[in-house]
Amino acid sequence: MRVLGRVPLFAGLTVPELAAIDARMVSLSWAAGDVLFTAGAPADHLYVLASGRVKLFRPTSGGREIVVDLLSPGDLFGSLTALGDPTYPETAEALTTTCALQMDPAAFRAVLTERPPVALRVLDDVAARLARARSDLATTPRTPWRNASPPPCCAWRTSSVRTVPASAARCSRSRSRARTSPG
């Protein structure tokens, strides 16, 4: 339970509350070099590192590794589809003999239902992830459609658009009316 008390997500919870969360978790161990989960696998568990060291990395197309984080006891890692990650974004590998507490989606949902402060921290975390994602999108250069063909995934959207003189265009929410094309 001391390990759970070090996790920011569970900060401020009482010993009985931590014990209730601990009862919903499964303790697992791995030897050095073992893979806990791989990038792209379904994100179906959260983990709290109880002892040992874990490396999170993303494999490149050239077969190299980009180390994302080195974890120590008390760190929360892994993901769940409920948190917006359908798959694990990284691979987790034990660097030493490692013990971690594992929580499945049903147990996590129960903790969120029973412990509103934890649910609010999760909401804050998800909101921060969304803000980072939006910020990343804002700084990613995009090709304007006026100067290039739309990406294949969106080509169907332009096939039904008619170009009409600006003076004849009307604003409408109806999809059946004519629209002006940008540019």
Backbone as JSON Lines, residues from 0, in Angstrom:
{"i":0,"aa":"M","n":[0.82,-1.21,0.0],"ca":[0.0,0.0,0.0],"c":[0.86,1.26,0.0]}
{"i":1,"aa":"R","n":[2.07,1.15,0.54],"ca":[2.96,2.33,0.51],"c":[3.24,2.75,-0.93]}
{"i":2,"aa":"V","n":[3.32,1.77,-1.82],"ca":[3.56,2.06,-3.23],"c":[2.41,2.88,-3.8]}
{"i":3,"aa":"L","n":[1.19,2.48,-3.53],"ca":[0.02,3.21,-4.04],"c":[-0.02,4.63,-3.5]}
{"i":4,"aa":"G","n":[0.4,4.82,-2.26],"ca":[0.42,6.15,-1.67],"c":[1.37,7.1,-2.36]}
{"i":5,"aa":"R","n":[2.36,6.57,-3.1],"ca":[3.32,7.41,-3.82],"c":[2.84,7.8,-5.22]}
{"i":6,"aa":"V","n":[1.75,7.19,-5.66],"ca":[1.22,7.48,-6.99],"c":[0.39,8.76,-6.94]}
{"i":7,"aa":"P","n":[0.74,9.79,-7.73],"ca":[0.0,11.06,-7.69],"c":[-1.51,10.9,-7.87]}
{"i":8,"aa":"L","n":[-1.91,9.93,-8.67],"ca":[-3.33,9.68,-8.9],"c":[-4.07,9.35,-7.6]}
{"i":9,"aa":"F","n":[-3.38,8.71,-6.68],"ca":[-4.01,8.29,-5.42],"c":[-3.59,9.14,-4.23]}
{"i":10,"aa":"A","n":[-2.94,10.25,-4.48],"ca":[-2.47,11.13,-3.39],"c":[-3.63,11.6,-2.53]}
{"i":11,"aa":"G","n":[-3.4,11.62,-1.23],"ca":[-4.4,12.14,-0.3],"c":[-5.44,11.14,0.14]}
{"i":12,"aa":"L","n":[-5.4,9.92,-0.4],"ca":[-6.37,8.91,0.02],"c":[-5.94,8.32,1.37]}
{"i":13,"aa":"T","n":[-6.91,7.9,2.13],"ca":[-6.64,7.32,3.44],"c":[-6.11,5.89,3.29]}
{"i":14,"aa":"V","n":[-5.56,5.35,4.35],"ca":[-5.06,3.98,4.33],"c":[-6.17,2.99,3.96]}
{"i":15,"aa":"P","n":[-7.37,3.09,4.54],"ca":[-8.44,2.17,4.11],"c":[-8.81,2.32,2.63]}
{"i":16,"aa":"E","n":[-8.79,3.55,2.1],"ca":[-9.1,3.76,0.68],"c":[-8.02,3.12,-0.2]}
{"i":17,"aa":"L","n":[-6.75,3.29,0.2],"ca":[-5.66,2.67,-0.55],"c":[-5.75,1.15,-0.48]}
{"i":18,"aa":"A","n":[-6.16,0.62,0.68],"ca":[-6.31,-0.82,0.84],"c":[-7.4,-1.35,-0.09]}
{"i":19,"aa":"A","n":[-8.48,-0.6,-0.25],"ca":[-9.56,-1.01,-1.15],"c":[-9.08,-1.04,-2.6]}
{"i":20,"aa":"I","n":[-8.25,-0.08,-2.99],"ca":[-7.7,-0.05,-4.34],"c":[-6.71,-1.21,-4.51]}
{"i":21,"aa":"D","n":[-5.86,-1.41,-3.5],"ca":[-4.88,-2.49,-3.54],"c":[-5.57,-3.85,-3.72]}
{"i":22,"aa":"A","n":[-6.72,-4.04,-3.11],"ca":[-7.45,-5.3,-3.2],"c":[-7.94,-5.57,-4.63]}
{"i":23,"aa":"R","n":[-8.05,-4.54,-5.45],"ca":[-8.51,-4.69,-6.84],"c":[-7.36,-4.94,-7.81]}
{"i":24,"aa":"M","n":[-6.14,-4.94,-7.3],"ca":[-4.97,-5.07,-8.17],"c":[-4.35,-6.46,-8.03]}
{"i":25,"aa":"V","n":[-3.66,-6.88,-9.09],"ca":[-2.97,-8.16,-9.12],"c":[-1.47,-7.86,-9.13]}
{"i":26,"aa":"S","n":[-0.71,-8.57,-8.32],"ca":[0.74,-8.39,-8.27],"c":[1.39,-9.35,-9.26]}
{"i":27,"aa":"L","n":[2.23,-8.81,-10.14],"ca":[2.93,-9.6,-11.16],"c":[4.42,-9.3,-11.1]}
{"i":28,"aa":"S","n":[5.24,-10.25,-11.56],"ca":[6.69,-10.0,-11.59],"c":[7.27,-10.46,-12.92]}
{"i":29,"aa":"W","n":[8.38,-9.83,-13.29],"ca":[9.08,-10.11,-14.53],"c":[10.58,-10.12,-14.26]}
{"i":30,"aa":"A","n":[11.32,-10.89,-15.02],"ca":[12.78,-10.91,-14.95],"c":[13.34,-9.8,-15.84]}
{"i":31,"aa":"A","n":[14.58,-9.42,-15.59],"ca":[15.23,-8.42,-16.44],"c":[15.17,-8.87,-17.89]}
{"i":32,"aa":"G","n":[14.79,-7.96,-18.77],"ca":[14.69,-8.25,-20.19],"c":[13.31,-8.69,-20.64]}
{"i":33,"aa":"D","n":[12.43,-9.04,-19.7],"ca":[11.07,-9.43,-20.07],"c":[10.27,-8.22,-20.54]}
{"i":34,"aa":"V","n":[9.37,-8.44,-21.48],"ca":[8.49,-7.39,-21.98],"c":[7.16,-7.48,-21.24]}
{"i":35,"aa":"L","n":[6.73,-6.36,-20.64],"ca":[5.46,-6.32,-19.91],"c":[4.29,-6.16,-20.87]}
{"i":36,"aa":"F","n":[4.46,-5.32,-21.89],"ca":[3.49,-5.15,-22.97],"c":[4.2,-4.5,-24.13]}
{"i":37,"aa":"T","n":[3.62,-4.62,-25.33],"ca":[4.26,-4.08,-26.53],"c":[3.44,-2.95,-27.14]}
{"i":38,"aa":"A","n":[4.13,-2.04,-27.79],"ca":[3.48,-0.95,-28.5],"c":[2.54,-1.54,-29.55]}
{"i":39,"aa":"G","n":[1.32,-1.0,-29.58],"ca":[0.33,-1.46,-30.54],"c":[-0.6,-2.54,-30.02]}
{"i":40,"aa":"A","n":[-0.25,-3.16,-28.88],"ca":[-1.14,-4.16,-28.28],"c":[-2.33,-3.45,-27.65]}
{"i":41,"aa":"P","n":[-3.48,-4.11,-27.54],"ca":[-4.65,-3.47,-26.91],"c":[-4.31,-2.97,-25.5]}
{"i":42,"aa":"A","n":[-4.68,-1.73,-25.23],"ca":[-4.4,-1.1,-23.93],"c":[-5.46,-1.55,-22.93]}
{"i":43,"aa":"D","n":[-5.14,-2.59,-22.19],"ca":[-6.16,-3.14,-21.3],"c":[-5.76,-3.2,-19.83]}
{"i":44,"aa":"H","n":[-4.63,-2.61,-19.45],"ca":[-4.24,-2.6,-18.04],"c":[-3.44,-1.35,-17.68]}
{"i":45,"aa":"L","n":[-3.64,-0.89,-16.46],"ca":[-2.77,0.11,-15.85],"c":[-1.86,-0.63,-14.89]}
{"i":46,"aa":"Y","n":[-0.66,-0.11,-14.7],"ca":[0.31,-0.72,-13.81],"c":[0.86,0.33,-12.85]}
{"i":47,"aa":"V","n":[1.19,-0.12,-11.64],"ca":[1.94,0.69,-10.69],"c":[3.2,-0.1,-10.39]}
{"i":48,"aa":"L","n":[4.35,0.5,-10.66],"ca":[5.61,-0.18,-10.42],"c":[5.87,-0.25,-8.92]}
{"i":49,"aa":"A","n":[5.98,-1.47,-8.39],"ca":[6.21,-1.67,-6.96],"c":[7.7,-1.77,-6.65]}
{"i":50,"aa":"S","n":[8.45,-2.46,-7.51],"ca":[9.9,-2.55,-7.33],"c":[10.55,-2.82,-8.67]}
{"i":51,"aa":"G","n":[11.83,-2.47,-8.77],"ca":[12.57,-2.67,-10.0],"c":[12.59,-1.42,-10.87]}
{"i":52,"aa":"R","n":[13.03,-1.61,-12.11],"ca":[13.11,-0.51,-13.08],"c":[12.51,-1.0,-14.4]}
{"i":53,"aa":"V","n":[11.79,-0.11,-15.07],"ca":[11.15,-0.43,-16.36],"c":[11.48,0.67,-17.35]}
{"i":54,"aa":"K","n":[11.78,0.25,-18.58],"ca":[12.04,1.18,-19.67],"c":[10.83,1.19,-20.59]}
{"i":55,"aa":"L","n":[10.33,2.4,-20.9],"ca":[9.29,2.56,-21.9],"c":[9.96,3.07,-23.17]}
{"i":56,"aa":"F","n":[9.71,2.4,-24.29],"ca":[10.32,2.85,-25.54],"c":[9.38,2.64,-26.7]}
{"i":57,"aa":"R","n":[9.66,3.39,-27.78],"ca":[8.92,3.25,-29.03],"c":[9.89,2.74,-30.09]}
{"i":58,"aa":"P","n":[9.52,1.65,-30.73],"ca":[10.4,1.15,-31.79],"c":[10.26,2.01,-33.05]}
{"i":59,"aa":"T","n":[11.36,2.17,-33.76],"ca":[11.33,2.91,-35.02],"c":[11.23,1.92,-36.17]}
{"i":60,"aa":"S","n":[10.93,2.43,-37.36],"ca":[10.83,1.55,-38.53],"c":[12.18,0.94,-38.87]}
{"i":61,"aa":"G","n":[13.27,1.59,-38.43],"ca":[14.61,1.08,-38.69],"c":[15.08,0.07,-37.65]}
{"i":62,"aa":"G","n":[14.2,-0.3,-36.71],"ca":[14.56,-1.29,-35.72],"c":[15.24,-0.74,-34.48]}
{"i":63,"aa":"R","n":[15.36,0.56,-34.37],"ca":[15.97,1.18,-33.19],"c":[14.9,1.47,-32.15]}
{"i":64,"aa":"E","n":[15.33,1.89,-30.97],"ca":[14.42,2.22,-29.88],"c":[14.56,3.69,-29.51]}
{"i":65,"aa":"I","n":[13.43,4.34,-29.3],"ca":[13.43,5.69,-28.75],"c":[12.91,5.56,-27.33]}
{"i":66,"aa":"V","n":[13.8,5.76,-26.35],"ca":[13.41,5.62,-24.95],"c":[12.56,6.82,-24.57]}
{"i":67,"aa":"V","n":[11.36,6.54,-24.08],"ca":[10.4,7.57,-23.7],"c":[10.5,7.89,-22.22]}
{"i":68,"aa":"D","n":[10.73,6.85,-21.4],"ca":[10.78,7.06,-19.95],"c":[11.48,5.89,-19.28]}
{"i":69,"aa":"L","n":[12.11,6.17,-18.14],"ca":[12.67,5.15,-17.27],"c":[11.89,5.24,-15.97]}
{"i":70,"aa":"L","n":[11.23,4.16,-15.6],"ca":[10.32,4.17,-14.46],"c":[10.98,3.61,-13.21]}
{"i":71,"aa":"S","n":[10.52,4.11,-12.07],"ca":[10.99,3.63,-10.77],"c":[9.76,3.36,-9.9]}
{"i":72,"aa":"P","n":[9.95,2.7,-8.75],"ca":[8.81,2.36,-7.9],"c":[7.91,3.56,-7.59]}
{"i":73,"aa":"G","n":[6.59,3.31,-7.71],"ca":[5.59,4.34,-7.49],"c":[5.06,4.95,-8.77]}
{"i":74,"aa":"D","n":[5.74,4.7,-9.9],"ca":[5.29,5.26,-11.18],"c":[4.1,4.47,-11.72]}
{"i":75,"aa":"L","n":[3.16,5.2,-12.29],"ca":[1.98,4.63,-12.95],"c":[2.28,4.58,-14.44]}
{"i":76,"aa":"F","n":[1.98,3.45,-15.09],"ca":[2.22,3.34,-16.53],"c":[1.21,2.38,-17.13]}
{"i":77,"aa":"G","n":[1.28,2.23,-18.46],"ca":[0.27,1.45,-19.17],"c":[-0.85,2.38,-19.57]}
{"i":78,"aa":"S","n":[-1.95,1.82,-20.0],"ca":[-3.07,2.65,-20.42],"c":[-4.32,1.8,-20.53]}
{"i":79,"aa":"L","n":[-5.42,2.49,-20.74],"ca":[-6.7,1.83,-20.94],"c":[-7.43,2.51,-22.08]}
{"i":80,"aa":"T","n":[-8.21,1.75,-22.79],"ca":[-9.04,2.33,-23.85],"c":[-9.92,3.43,-23.27]}
{"i":81,"aa":"A","n":[-10.38,3.26,-22.03],"ca":[-11.23,4.27,-21.39],"c":[-10.52,5.61,-21.21]}
{"i":82,"aa":"L","n":[-9.2,5.61,-21.26],"ca":[-8.44,6.85,-21.13],"c":[-8.08,7.43,-22.49]}
{"i":83,"aa":"G","n":[-8.64,6.87,-23.53],"ca":[-8.41,7.42,-24.86],"c":[-7.3,6.75,-25.64]}
{"i":84,"aa":"D","n":[-6.73,5.7,-25.12],"ca":[-5.66,4.99,-25.81],"c":[-6.13,3.58,-26.16]}
{"i":85,"aa":"P","n":[-6.51,3.32,-27.42],"ca":[-6.96,1.98,-27.77],"c":[-5.81,0.95,-27.71]}
{"i":86,"aa":"T","n":[-4.58,1.43,-27.91],"ca":[-3.42,0.54,-27.85],"c":[-2.34,1.2,-27.0]}
{"i":87,"aa":"Y","n":[-1.42,0.38,-26.52],"ca":[-0.27,0.93,-25.78],"c":[0.61,1.71,-26.75]}
{"i":88,"aa":"P","n":[0.97,2.95,-26.42],"ca":[1.81,3.73,-27.33],"c":[3.28,3.32,-27.29]}
{"i":89,"aa":"E","n":[3.7,2.64,-26.2],"ca":[5.09,2.25,-26.05],"c":[5.17,0.78,-25.67]}
{"i":90,"aa":"T","n":[6.39,0.26,-25.74],"ca":[6.7,-1.06,-25.22],"c":[7.32,-0.86,-23.85]}
{"i":91,"aa":"A","n":[6.95,-1.72,-22.9],"ca":[7.53,-1.67,-21.54],"c":[8.4,-2.91,-21.35]}
{"i":92,"aa":"E","n":[9.66,-2.67,-20.97],"ca":[10.61,-3.76,-20.76],"c":[11.23,-3.64,-19.37]}
{"i":93,"aa":"A","n":[11.29,-4.75,-18.65],"ca":[11.91,-4.77,-17.32],"c":[13.42,-4.65,-17.48]}
{"i":94,"aa":"L","n":[14.02,-3.7,-16.78],"ca":[15.47,-3.54,-16.79],"c":[16.12,-4.36,-15.68]}
{"i":95,"aa":"T","n":[15.36,-4.62,-14.63],"ca":[15.79,-5.44,-13.5],"c":[14.63,-6.35,-13.15]}
{"i":96,"aa":"T","n":[14.83,-7.23,-12.18],"ca":[13.69,-8.0,-11.69],"c":[12.66,-6.99,-11.21]}
{"i":97,"aa":"T","n":[11.44,-7.12,-11.69],"ca":[10.43,-6.09,-11.5],"c":[9.13,-6.68,-10.96]}
{"i":98,"aa":"C","n":[8.51,-5.94,-10.06],"ca":[7.18,-6.29,-9.56],"c":[6.27,-5.08,-9.81]}
{"i":99,"aa":"A","n":[5.1,-5.34,-10.35],"ca":[4.14,-4.27,-10.61],"c":[2.74,-4.73,-10.22]}
{"i":100,"aa":"L","n":[1.93,-3.77,-9.83],"ca":[0.53,-4.03,-9.53],"c":[-0.26,-3.7,-10.78]}
{"i":101,"aa":"Q","n":[-1.14,-4.62,-11.19],"ca":[-1.89,-4.48,-12.44],"c":[-3.37,-4.27,-12.12]}
{"i":102,"aa":"M","n":[-3.99,-3.31,-12.85],"ca":[-5.42,-3.05,-12.67],"c":[-6.11,-3.15,-14.02]}
{"i":103,"aa":"D","n":[-7.21,-3.91,-14.05],"ca":[-7.96,-4.06,-15.3],"c":[-9.02,-2.96,-15.43]}
{"i":104,"aa":"P","n":[-9.66,-2.82,-16.59],"ca":[-10.63,-1.74,-16.81],"c":[-11.79,-1.74,-15.83]}
{"i":105,"aa":"A","n":[-12.34,-2.91,-15.48],"ca":[-13.48,-2.96,-14.56],"c":[-13.09,-2.45,-13.18]}
{"i":106,"aa":"A","n":[-11.91,-2.86,-12.71],"ca":[-11.44,-2.4,-11.4],"c":[-11.17,-0.9,-11.42]}
{"i":107,"aa":"F","n":[-10.61,-0.41,-12.52],"ca":[-10.33,1.02,-12.63],"c":[-11.63,1.82,-12.61]}
{"i":108,"aa":"R","n":[-12.62,1.34,-13.34],"ca":[-13.92,2.02,-13.37],"c":[-14.54,2.04,-11.97]}
{"i":109,"aa":"A","n":[-14.42,0.96,-11.24],"ca":[-14.96,0.9,-9.88],"c":[-14.25,1.91,-8.97]}
{"i":110,"aa":"V","n":[-12.93,2.02,-9.12],"ca":[-12.17,2.99,-8.32],"c":[-12.65,4.4,-8.64]}
{"i":111,"aa":"L","n":[-12.84,4.7,-9.91],"ca":[-13.3,6.04,-10.31],"c":[-14.69,6.34,-9.75]}
{"i":112,"aa":"T","n":[-15.55,5.34,-9.74],"ca":[-16.91,5.51,-9.22],"c":[-16.91,5.72,-7.72]}
{"i":113,"aa":"E","n":[-16.07,4.97,-7.02],"ca":[-16.05,5.02,-5.56],"c":[-15.19,6.15,-5.0]}
{"i":114,"aa":"R","n":[-14.25,6.66,-5.76],"ca":[-13.31,7.68,-5.28],"c":[-13.32,8.9,-6.2]}
{"i":115,"aa":"P","n":[-14.29,9.82,-6.02],"ca":[-14.38,11.01,-6.89],"c":[-13.08,11.82,-7.01]}
{"i":116,"aa":"P","n":[-12.26,11.97,-5.96],"ca":[-11.01,12.71,-6.15],"c":[-10.09,12.06,-7.19]}
{"i":117,"aa":"V","n":[-10.09,10.73,-7.25],"ca":[-9.29,10.03,-8.25],"c":[-9.87,10.28,-9.64]}
{"i":118,"aa":"A","n":[-11.18,10.24,-9.75],"ca":[-11.83,10.49,-11.03],"c":[-11.51,11.9,-11.53]}
{"i":119,"aa":"L","n":[-11.5,12.88,-10.63],"ca":[-11.18,14.25,-11.04],"c":[-9.73,14.38,-11.5]}
{"i":120,"aa":"R","n":[-8.8,13.66,-10.84],"ca":[-7.4,13.69,-11.28],"c":[-7.26,13.06,-12.65]}
{"i":121,"aa":"V","n":[-8.01,11.97,-12.9],"ca":[-7.98,11.34,-14.22],"c":[-8.53,12.3,-15.27]}
{"i":122,"aa":"L","n":[-9.61,12.97,-14.95],"ca":[-10.19,13.95,-15.87],"c":[-9.18,15.06,-16.17]}
{"i":123,"aa":"D","n":[-8.49,15.54,-15.16],"ca":[-7.45,16.56,-15.37],"c":[-6.35,16.03,-16.29]}
{"i":124,"aa":"D","n":[-5.96,14.77,-16.08],"ca":[-4.91,14.18,-16.9],"c":[-5.35,14.04,-18.35]}
{"i":125,"aa":"V","n":[-6.57,13.57,-18.57],"ca":[-7.08,13.41,-19.93],"c":[-7.22,14.77,-20.61]}
{"i":126,"aa":"A","n":[-7.66,15.79,-19.87],"ca":[-7.77,17.14,-20.43],"c":[-6.38,17.67,-20.81]}
{"i":127,"aa":"A","n":[-5.38,17.4,-19.99],"ca":[-4.02,17.84,-20.31],"c":[-3.5,17.13,-21.55]}
{"i":128,"aa":"R","n":[-3.8,15.84,-21.7],"ca":[-3.4,15.1,-22.9],"c":[-4.05,15.69,-24.15]}
{"i":129,"aa":"L","n":[-5.33,16.03,-24.03],"ca":[-6.04,16.62,-25.16],"c":[-5.43,17.97,-25.53]}
{"i":130,"aa":"A","n":[-5.11,18.77,-24.54],"ca":[-4.5,20.08,-24.81],"c":[-3.14,19.9,-25.49]}
{"i":131,"aa":"R","n":[-2.34,18.92,-25.04],"ca":[-1.04,18.66,-25.68],"c":[-1.23,18.21,-27.11]}
{"i":132,"aa":"A","n":[-2.21,17.34,-27.33],"ca":[-2.47,16.85,-28.69],"c":[-2.88,18.0,-29.61]}
{"i":133,"aa":"R","n":[-3.74,18.86,-29.11],"ca":[-4.15,20.02,-29.91],"c":[-2.97,20.94,-30.19]}
{"i":134,"aa":"S","n":[-2.13,21.14,-29.2],"ca":[-0.95,21.97,-29.37],"c":[-0.02,21.36,-30.41]}
{"i":135,"aa":"D","n":[0.15,20.04,-30.34],"ca":[1.0,19.36,-31.32],"c":[0.44,19.52,-32.72]}
{"i":136,"aa":"L","n":[-0.89,19.44,-32.86],"ca":[-1.51,19.62,-34.17],"c":[-1.33,21.04,-34.69]}
{"i":137,"aa":"A","n":[-1.4,22.01,-33.78],"ca":[-1.26,23.41,-34.18],"c":[0.14,23.71,-34.68]}
{"i":138,"aa":"T","n":[1.14,22.98,-34.19],"ca":[2.52,23.25,-34.6],"c":[2.97,22.36,-35.75]}
{"i":139,"aa":"T","n":[2.12,21.42,-36.18],"ca":[2.45,20.55,-37.29],"c":[2.08,21.24,-38.6]}
{"i":140,"aa":"P","n":[3.06,21.42,-39.5],"ca":[2.74,22.07,-40.78],"c":[1.76,21.23,-41.59]}
{"i":141,"aa":"R","n":[0.8,21.9,-42.2],"ca":[-0.2,21.2,-43.02],"c":[-0.16,21.74,-44.44]}
{"i":142,"aa":"T","n":[-0.54,20.89,-45.38],"ca":[-0.6,21.3,-46.78],"c":[-1.98,21.88,-47.04]}
{"i":143,"aa":"P","n":[-2.06,23.15,-47.48],"ca":[-3.38,23.7,-47.78],"c":[-4.0,23.01,-48.98]}
{"i":144,"aa":"W","n":[-5.29,22.76,-48.92],"ca":[-5.98,22.08,-50.0],"c":[-6.03,22.9,-51.26]}
{"i":145,"aa":"R","n":[-5.91,24.22,-51.14],"ca":[-5.97,25.05,-52.34],"c":[-4.82,24.75,-53.28]}
{"i":146,"aa":"N","n":[-3.68,24.38,-52.72],"ca":[-2.48,24.18,-53.54],"c":[-2.19,22.71,-53.82]}
{"i":147,"aa":"A","n":[-3.01,21.82,-53.29],"ca":[-2.75,20.4,-53.48],"c":[-4.07,19.63,-53.43]}
{"i":148,"aa":"S","n":[-4.01,18.41,-53.84],"ca":[-5.19,17.56,-53.75],"c":[-5.44,17.21,-52.3]}
{"i":149,"aa":"P","n":[-6.7,17.01,-51.92],"ca":[-6.96,16.61,-50.54],"c":[-6.4,15.22,-50.3]}
{"i":150,"aa":"P","n":[-6.12,14.89,-49.05],"ca":[-5.63,13.55,-48.77],"c":[-6.67,12.51,-49.2]}
{"i":151,"aa":"P","n":[-6.24,11.29,-49.53],"ca":[-7.18,10.26,-50.03],"c":[-8.34,10.02,-49.09]}
{"i":152,"aa":"C","n":[-8.1,10.12,-47.78],"ca":[-9.19,9.85,-46.83],"c":[-10.3,10.89,-46.93]}
{"i":153,"aa":"C","n":[-10.03,12.04,-47.5],"ca":[-11.02,13.12,-47.55],"c":[-11.47,13.44,-48.97]}
{"i":154,"aa":"A","n":[-10.99,12.7,-49.96],"ca":[-11.31,13.02,-51.35],"c":[-12.81,12.96,-51.6]}
{"i":155,"aa":"W","n":[-13.52,12.06,-50.94],"ca":[-14.97,11.95,-51.14],"c":[-15.68,13.23,-50.75]}
{"i":156,"aa":"R","n":[-15.13,13.98,-49.81],"ca":[-15.79,15.2,-49.35],"c":[-15.85,16.27,-50.43]}
{"i":157,"aa":"T","n":[-14.86,16.29,-51.3],"ca":[-14.81,17.34,-52.32],"c":[-15.56,16.96,-53.59]}
{"i":158,"aa":"S","n":[-15.91,15.68,-53.74],"ca":[-16.53,15.24,-54.98],"c":[-17.93,15.82,-55.18]}
{"i":159,"aa":"S","n":[-18.64,16.15,-54.11],"ca":[-20.0,16.65,-54.25],"c":[-20.09,18.17,-54.1]}
{"i":160,"aa":"V","n":[-18.98,18.84,-53.94],"ca":[-18.98,20.29,-53.75],"c":[-18.96,20.97,-55.12]}
{"i":161,"aa":"R","n":[-19.91,21.88,-55.33],"ca":[-19.94,22.64,-56.58],"c":[-19.4,24.03,-56.32]}
{"i":162,"aa":"T","n":[-18.69,24.56,-57.29],"ca":[-18.21,25.92,-57.17],"c":[-19.28,26.84,-57.76]}
{"i":163,"aa":"V","n":[-19.69,27.83,-56.98],"ca":[-20.66,28.8,-57.45],"c":[-20.1,30.18,-57.19]}
{"i":164,"aa":"P","n":[-20.55,31.16,-57.93],"ca":[-20.07,32.51,-57.68],"c":[-20.39,32.92,-56.25]}
{"i":165,"aa":"A","n":[-19.5,33.68,-55.64],"ca":[-19.68,34.1,-54.24],"c":[-21.0,34.83,-54.06]}
{"i":166,"aa":"S","n":[-21.43,35.59,-55.07],"ca":[-22.67,36.35,-54.94],"c":[-23.89,35.44,-54.89]}
{"i":167,"aa":"A","n":[-23.78,34.22,-55.41],"ca":[-24.92,33.3,-55.43],"c":[-24.93,32.36,-54.24]}
{"i":168,"aa":"A","n":[-23.84,32.31,-53.49],"ca":[-23.75,31.37,-52.36],"c":[-24.61,31.84,-51.2]}
{"i":169,"aa":"R","n":[-25.24,30.89,-50.54],"ca":[-26.02,31.17,-49.34],"c":[-25.47,30.33,-48.19]}
{"i":170,"aa":"C","n":[-25.49,30.89,-47.01],"ca":[-25.08,30.12,-45.84],"c":[-26.26,29.27,-45.42]}
{"i":171,"aa":"S","n":[-25.98,28.01,-45.2],"ca":[-27.04,27.11,-44.8],"c":[-26.44,25.91,-44.09]}
{"i":172,"aa":"R","n":[-27.23,25.33,-43.21],"ca":[-26.78,24.11,-42.54],"c":[-27.15,22.9,-43.38]}
{"i":173,"aa":"S","n":[-27.97,23.07,-44.37],"ca":[-28.41,21.96,-45.19],"c":[-27.27,21.51,-46.1]}
{"i":174,"aa":"R","n":[-27.07,20.22,-46.22],"ca":[-26.02,19.69,-47.08],"c":[-26.44,19.71,-48.55]}
{"i":175,"aa":"S","n":[-27.71,19.91,-48.83],"ca":[-28.17,19.83,-50.21],"c":[-27.98,21.13,-50.98]}
{"i":176,"aa":"R","n":[-27.69,22.2,-50.31],"ca":[-27.49,23.48,-51.0],"c":[-26.07,23.6,-51.52]}
{"i":177,"aa":"A","n":[-25.89,24.47,-52.5],"ca":[-24.57,24.68,-53.09],"c":[-23.65,25.36,-52.07]}
{"i":178,"aa":"R","n":[-22.39,25.03,-52.15],"ca":[-21.38,25.64,-51.27],"c":[-20.28,26.21,-52.14]}
{"i":179,"aa":"T","n":[-19.6,27.17,-51.61],"ca":[-18.44,27.69,-52.32],"c":[-17.22,26.93,-51.86]}
{"i":180,"aa":"S","n":[-16.3,26.69,-52.78],"ca":[-15.07,26.02,-52.39],"c":[-14.07,27.07,-51.93]}
{"i":181,"aa":"P","n":[-13.17,26.73,-50.98],"ca":[-12.2,27.72,-50.52],"c":[-11.25,28.09,-51.64]}
{"i":182,"aa":"G","n":[-10.92,29.37,-51.7],"ca":[-9.92,29.85,-52.65],"c":[-10.55,30.13,-53.93]}
